[in-house]
Amino acid sequence: MIVKKLVKHGNSRALVIDRPILELLGIEDDTPVSLTTDGKSLVLAPVRGPEVEKRFREALEEGNRRYGRMLRRLAD
C-alpha cells in the first residue's frame, strides 16, 4: 500500500502519481482517465478505446473457452 497526500493546486487539490504506477497502468500524459466512487473510495482507471476493449473481450472468451470448466470445478 502506498500512502499519498493531496497537494494544493490553485483552488483545488492534486494527487501526484508516481511514474512506475502510471507505467503499470499504461497511463501517459495524454491518456484519458475515468474517476468513479462508491462514496468511500476513489477509483482512477485509464479509458480504453473500442479496439482495446474488443481484444480484452476476445481474450476473456478464449480463457473461458479453454479453462472455464476447470475454473468452475476449482470454485466448487
DRENRO-434063 format. One record per residue: x, z, y of N, C-alpha, C, O in turn. Coordinates in steps of 0.001 Angstrom, whole numbers, plus 524288, in hexadecimal, padded with zeros to 5 digits. Example, Ala and Ser with C-alpha at 12.3 -4.5 7.8 and 13.67 -1.06 7.14 Angstrom:
<sites>
8338681E787E9C68300C81E787EE6C8339081E787F31C8379C821117F309
8323281BA87F7368356681BE47FBDC8326481EBE8001E8346181F6780472
</sites>
This chain:
<sites>
80354800007FB688000080000800008037C80000804CF8076B802C28050C
801FC7FCE78088F804C27FC9280D858013B7FEE4811B37FCA57FD7E8120C
8034F80266814D880052804C18191D802388025681E33806E78024481F4A
7FE968005F821477FFD27FDEF8264F7FCAB8008F82A957F8B08030D8298C
7FE797FFFA82F607FB92801CC833F17FA3C7FD15837477FD2D7F94983784
7F5C37FD65839D77F43F7F94883D7B7F7817F9D08426A7F8FB7FE1E843F7
7F89A7F563844D87FB827F567849C87F8047F33484E0B7F4B77EFDA84D0A
7F8C07F518852BF7F5AA7F344857267F7427EDAE858767FBE17EC5F858A6
7F34E7EA708595D7F42A7E4F385ABA7F0217E39585EE17EBCE7E1E885D9C
7F1857E44A863CF7EDBC7E3A08680A7E9AE7E7EA867AB7EB0A7EC8486759
7E4A77E672867B57E0707EA39867197DED07EAE4861657DAFB7ED9086041
7E1B97E87885DD37E0757E89B858407E4B97EB78855457E8747ED788578E
7E41B7EBA0850347E80E7EDC284CB97E98A7E98A848D77E64B7E65584753
7EE787E98D8473D7F06D7E591843A67F3027E83183EFE7F5117EC8583F66
7F2DE7E58983AA17F5787E74E835EE7F9CE7E366834CA7F8C57DEC283418
7FE917E53A8349A802FE7E1D283376803AC7E1A482D8E804617E5AC82B08
803767DCF782B63803EE7DC3C825BD8095D7DA09824A180AEA7D60A826CD
80C2C7DCAF82143811887DB278200E811C27D5DE81D4C80E377D47781A5D
815EE7D2FC81E45816A77CDB581C32816117CD7881637813727C9EA8144E
8185E7D10F8132C817B97D0AC80D77812017D0E380BB18108D7CE4F807E7
80ED67D3E380E5B8094C7D42980CF98069E7CF0580E4F8037B7CD0780B42
807DC7CCE5812DA805987C7DB8145D807257C39C81080803EA7C05F80F04
80C127C39E80EDF80DE47BFB580B1980B217C05C805DC809A87BC7F80367
80A6C7C53280424807B67C63C7FF3D8022E7C4087FF52800527C1F37FB67
7FF8E7C47F803CA7FA337C2A08045B7F9DB7BCE3805E17F5987BAAC80609
7FE507BA7A807007FE477B4FE808957FC227B43880E0B7F9C07B03480F32
7FCFB7B8148116D7FB047B7C9816CD7FF807B64681A69803947B8D081A84
7FEA77B21981D5B802667B0618214C7FFF97B129826AA7FB7F7B2DD82719
802EC7AFEA82ABF8010B7B0D4830187FBE47AE178313E7F8B77B01B8343E
7FB027A98582EE77F6477A68B8301D7F2147A70282BE07EE357A42882C04
7F2CA7AA908281E7EEFA7AB3B823EF7EA3B7AE3B825E97EACE7B295827E0
7E58B7AC008256D7E0E87AF03826E87E00A7B36F823007E0EE7B2C481E52
7DE567B7E0824E57DD467BC5B8217E7D7BC7BE3D8226B7D5897BD8E826A4
7D5877C0A081E667D0607C2F981EF47D1037C8E081EBF7D4577CAEA81BF0
7CDCB7CB91821BC7CDA97D13E821B67C8437D2EB81FEF7C4537D13382217
7C8167D64681C007C3257D86881A2F7C3BB7DE4F819BF7C8117E05C8196E
7BF587E0F8819BC7BF717E6A08193A7BAA57E8848164E7B6847E60E81665
7BB4B7ECEC813BA7B6D47EF85811467B5607F45D814657B24B7F79281290
7B7817F4F0819007B6897F97181C557BAA77FDAA81BC57BAF28013C81EFA
7BDD67FD44817B57C1FD8011B816D37C7597FE92816697CB51801018179D
7C7717F9B5814B97CC597F6E5813F07CC247F1A6816A87C7F57EF678176B
7D0A07EFC3818137D1267EAA081A837D4287E728816BF7D8497E8AD814CE
7D21F7E285815B67D4AA7DED98122B7D6037D9F6815407D2A07D78B817A9
7DAF97D88A815257DCDC7D3CF817B07DE827D0158135F7E17E7D18F80FE7
7DC997CB458138E7DDEA7C77080F887DE8F7C2128120E7DBBE7C0BC815B8
7E2407BF06810177E2C27B9B4812207DDF57B687810B47DBCD7B71A80C72
7DC507B333814427D7EB7AFAB813377DA357AAEC8107C7DDA77A8498128E
7D8477A9E680BE37DA357A586808CB7D6AA7A0D0809887D1E57A14D809E3
7D91679C49809BF7D61D7977B80A4A7D36D7960A805337D4657987B8012C
7D01779221805577CD197909F800B67D08778EE17FC257CF1078FB17F7A3
7D50578C847FD317D86F78ABD7F8EF7DAC178F617F6047DB1378F4E7F138
7DC5F7936C7F8DE7DE79798167F6507DA3579ACA7F32E7DB2079C8D7EECD
7D59779B1C7F5697D12879D7F7F2AB7CFEB79A7F7EDA47CEDF79CDD7E997
7D00C795507EDEA7CEF6792157E9537D303792FF7E50F7D1A1793867E07C
7D80B793317E6877DC2A7942A7E2A97DB98799857E03A7DC6D79A287DB89
7DA2979D727E36B7D9587A2B77E1607D4F07A2BC7DD657D5847A4EB7D926
7D08A7A0547DEB97CC0B7A0297DB277CD7A79D607D60F7CBF179F137D1D4
7D0697991D7D67C7D206796497D1CF7D58A799AA7CE5B7D4F0799BF7C996
7D93779C747D0CD7DCB179FE57CDD37D99A7A4527CB4F7DAAC7A5CC7C6DC
7D5D07A66E7CE187D2877AA987CBFD7CF6B7A8A37C7437CF217AB487C342
7CD267A4137C7C07CA367A1CD7C3667CDB47A0D07BEAE7CC237A1DB7BA41
7D25C79ED67BF917D60D79DDD7BB4B7D79A7A2FB7B8AA7D7D47A3477B3DE
7D8AC7A7047BBC97DA017AC1E7B9937D5887AE567B6627D6617B0827B22D
7D0C97ADCE7B8597CC367AFA67B56A7CB727AC8B7B0647CA097AEB67AC56
7CC607A77C7B0B57CBCC7A4337AC127CFC27A5C37A7EC7CE6F7A6397A352
7D4A87A6967A9937D8CC7A7B97A5D17D8C37AD647A3EE7D9DD7AE6C79F5D
7D7847B10B7A7637D8337B6917A6167D3337B9CC7A67C7D3507BE877A5A1
7CED87B74F7A7C57C9FC7BA2A7A89B7C8497BD677A3F37C6C97C1EE7A491
7C8807BB2879F4F7C6CE7BDF579AA27CA3F7C2C2799B07C8447C6FA79881
7CF5A7C21D79A357D2F07C671799747D2047CABB79D9F7D2137CF5F79C5E
7D1317C92D7A2727D0527CCF97A6A37CB3D7CFFA7A5C77CAF77D4A67A6E5
7C7377CD517A3CD7C2527D00F7A2A47C3187D41679E4F7C0F87D86479E93
7C6287D2AC79A4F7C7437D66E796197CA577DB1A798237C94A7DF8A7969D
7CE167DA2979B847D1297DE6979DC67CDC77E1FF7A11D7CEB97E6B57A158
7C9DD7DFCD7A3B27C6847E2DE7A71D7C2DA7E6727A4057C11D7EA737A60B
7C1AF7E50A79F2B7BE2F7E83479BEE7C0B97ED27799EF7BE3C7F03179729
</sites>
